[in-house]
Amino acid sequence: MDAPPSKPEHGGKQLSVFDRFATNAANFASRAGFFVFCVILVAVWVPSILVMPSIDTWQLVINTATTIITFLLVALLQNTQNTQSRSDAALQQKLNAIADALADFMGELSPEYPDLGRHRNELAEAVGLERREGSGRN
């Protein structure tokens, strides 16, 4: 029997319950089904003017509903964006470590393979190893 899928990780840590909820909510809200739900909500609201005591109450119902939904979605989507930014930063840190290790390895082999020294310098320039680390390696 296969092992259950692992929980998503973020920067070496598992996502919190709220982060997982926010991610799932953002995925749900970005689908066509959620848009259809919103359109249906408005379509149900429009004829409700016939049962509302006044036009002010009728407008208040849709204004309140849309304000609450918007407020909650903005909070969830902001969390999802922050989670993605943290994940991107962790990925960038890992890529920088790989590039740094590769450059070091190329530097060690460059006496035996002179072209590697040039390629190592190109790699360092392309990813900004010297500027990032503040070292004066060549």
N, C-alpha and C positions, 0 to 999 in steps of 0.2 A: 504494500500500500504506500502511496506517495505521502511525503511529509506535507503538512498543511503549509500554505504559502506564508512566508514571513511577513510580519507587519512592516509597513514602509518605514524606512529609517531616514533620518535627517541629521546630517553632520555627526554621525556616529551615535545619535540618540534616537529613540523611538519617538514618534509624534505623540503629543498628548491627545487625550480624548477630544478636547475642543478642536485641536488642529485637524484631526481626522474628520470630525463632524463638519468643520468649515470647508474642508477640501471636498467632501462628498456633496455638501449643499451647493458649492460653486459649480461642481460638475453637473448637478441636477438643474440648476438655474440656467446653465448655458445650453441646454438642450431645447429642441423645438417643442417638446411636450410642455415645458414650463411656459413658453410663449403662448401656446394654444390655451393653457389654463388661464393666463392673464386676459387673453382676448375673450374667453368664455365668461370670465368674471365681469368684464365690462358689458358684455352682451346681456348678462343676467341683470346687471345694475340698471341699464337704460330703461327697461319697461317697469322697473320697480317704482317709478315716479307715480304710477297709478295707485299704489298702496301706501305711499308715504303721506304723512299729514301735511307737509309743506315742501316747497322746493328747496328751502334751506336745509331741511333734514335730509332730503335726497342727496344734495351736494355734500353734506357733512359725512354721509356714509362712505362715498367713494374717496373723498379727501382723506378721511381717517384710515381707511383700508390701504390706500396707496402709500400714505406716509409711513405707516407701520412696516409694510413690506419693504419699502425703500430703505428705511433706517436699518432694519435687520440685515438686508442683503449687503448694504454698504459695509457694515461691521464684519460680516462673514467674508466678503470679498477682499477687504483690506487685510484680514488675517491670512487669507490664502496667498495674497500677493507677498506679504512679509515672509511667510513660510517658503515661498518660491525663491525670494531674494536670499534668504539664509541658505537654502539648498544650493543655489547658484554660487554663492560665496564659498561654500564648502567644496563644491566641485572644482572651482577655480583654484582653490588652495591645493587640492590634490593634483591638478594638472601642472601647477607651478612646481610642486615637489618632483613630479615625474620629469619635467623639462630640466630641472636643476640636476637631478641624478644622471640623466642622459648626458647633459653637458659635462658633468664631472667625469663620467666614464669615457666620453669622447676625448676629454683633455688628457686622461691617463694613457689612452691608446695613440694619441697624436704623434709621439716620437717614432713609433713604429709605422704609422700610416699618416704621412704628412697632410694628405687631403682632409683628414678628420679635424685637424686644427682649424682649417678654414670653415668647414661645416659647423664646427662647434661655435665659432665666432658668429656665423650666420644665425644659428639657433639662439644664441644669447641675445643677439640684437633683435631678433624677431619677437621674442617673448619678454625682453627687457630684464634679463636676469641681473645684470650689474646694477641697473637703476633700482630694481626692487630690493635687492639684497644690500645695496650700498657698498659692495666690494669692488675691488679693482682687478678682478680676475680677467685674464685674456683667453 
